[in-house]
Amino acid sequence: MKNNKSVLSAIDEYIAAFPEELQERLKKLRATIKAAAPMAEEKISYQMPTFALNGNLVHFAAHQNHIGFYPTPSGIEKFQKELSFYKGAKGSVQFPNDKPIPYGLITKIVKFRVKENLVKAKRK
């Protein structure tokens, strides 16, 4: 397993591979997730920056026209109404690169996922 420093530098390298304006959005998204889940471990999973706490919490990835946010199907379902303005699928949502990212909503989703994973871990 990689040590934490190499994982963090891998995420930094991931972000650095994109144009500067997109890097700023990715950095702010990462900081938003980190603030909502301070105990979560950062790693690269499925070639994407990932936050994990008793299993994967959320992933994010930059694409040509959007940033993909992957809070699992339960995270999408719980916030379906708020996310209805965005394209998405069962476990993902797309935030267009030319529109503001709803960081407050992301905070709520991440906190929901933290609670969900902690409850799941207690049951085991």
N, C-alpha and C positions, 0 to 999 in steps of 0.2 A: 504494500500500500504506500502511496506517495505521502510524503510528509506535508503538513499544512502549508508550508512556505511554497513548495512547488505547485500545489493546487491553486493557491492564490495567484501565483505568477501565471499559471495556465489560463485562469480567468482573465487576468490583466491582458495577456497576449490575445485571447479571444476578442476582447473589446477593442484592443489596439489595431486589429486587422480591418476595422471599418472606418469609413470617412469620419472626420472630426465631429460634425454635427450629430451623427448617429452615436458616436462614442459618448457624447454628453448624455444622451437619452438613456443609453445602456448603463452608464455609471450611476445616474440618478435612480434608475429602476433597481439596480443592485443594492444601492444604499437604502432605498425604501423597503425592500424585502429584508435586508439585514436588520433594520430598525424594528420591523414588525416581528422578527424571529431571531432575536440576538443569540439564542443558544444553538441555532441551526449551524450545521457544518456546510461549508461551501465545497463543492467539488465539480468535476466535469463528468457528466453522465449523458449518454446518447449524443456525444459531441456538443453538448450545451452546458452553459453554466447552470448549476443545480444547487438547491438548498435542501438539506436533509436533516430530519430530526425523527428518530424512530422510523426510518423509511423516508422516501422522497417526499418533500413538501411541494415544491414548485420548480419548474425549469423556465428558462427564457432563451430566446434566440433571435438574432437579427436576420431579416430577409430583405430582399430588394425593395419591397414597398411597404413593409410592416415589421413590427416586432411581435413575435409570437410569445404568448404567455401561457404556460401549461400547468394549471393548478389541479389537475386530475378531474375526472368527470364530476365528483362530488362538489368541488369548488365552483365549477361552471354551473351546476344545477342549483346550488344554494343561492347564487347571485344572478340567476338567469334574467331577471327583470332588468337589473342595472347593466348587464352585459348585452342586452338585446340590440343595442345600437351598433354593435360590432360584429364583423364576420367571425365565425368560429365553428367548432365542431364539438364532439362529445367531451373532450378533455382539454380544449384549447380555445384561445381567443386571439384575434389579430388586432393590434393597435396600429392604424395607418401612420406612416412616417410623417405625413403632412398634417396631422391633427395632434392636439395635446394628449398626453397619456394620463389616464385617471388615477394618479398616484394614491389618492385617498381610498378609492375602491380597491386598489391592489393591496393596500395595508389591511383592509377589512378581510379580503380573501385569504391573505397569508395568515392572519391571526385565526381565522376559522380553521384553516388547514393545520395549524399548530395544535389547536384544541382537539381536532379530530384525531391526529396522530398520537397525542398523549393519551386520549381515552382508549384508543385501540391498543396501545402498549400496556396499559393497566390491565386490560382484559386477558392478555397473554399470560 
